[in-house]
């Protein structure tokens, strides 16, 4: 019985700790790419709801790929559309490997996962539905990417 109490306490504390880590999470979603081959004409679309227009948010783009990826970076077009139709488009250079060829991010075997801080301390001007569409913008018609994701988190000052 004595061993059960510390184990139960550890379980409760870890549950509270892990639960508190995600209370700032607004949105976190991945889109699976068919056959792990992301084509030019196959954009990934994400839609999320924003309620807090006073707080700051970080927007991250997440990527899962294999070590078969032939380059060290991935250019992407990121389109953001707000609730009243306002639009913004960016081109980003997502660095996947160091100059030495070592992959950035985490992974096991030939799988890699990496995040890119797309927008830091963003304030959403309106409540409502926001759409983010991401296109691969490489000179290759397809790249070996298995999943692309978007994560939006509230930032505590």
Secondary structure, 3 states (H helix, E strand, C coil): CHHHHHHHHHHHHHHHHHHHHCCCEEEEEEEECHHHCEECCCCEEEEEEECCCCCEEEEEEEEEEECCCCCCEEEEEEEEECCCCCEEEEEEEEECECCCCCECCECCCCEEEEEEEEEEEECCCCCEEEEEEEEECCCCCEECEEEEEEEEEEECC
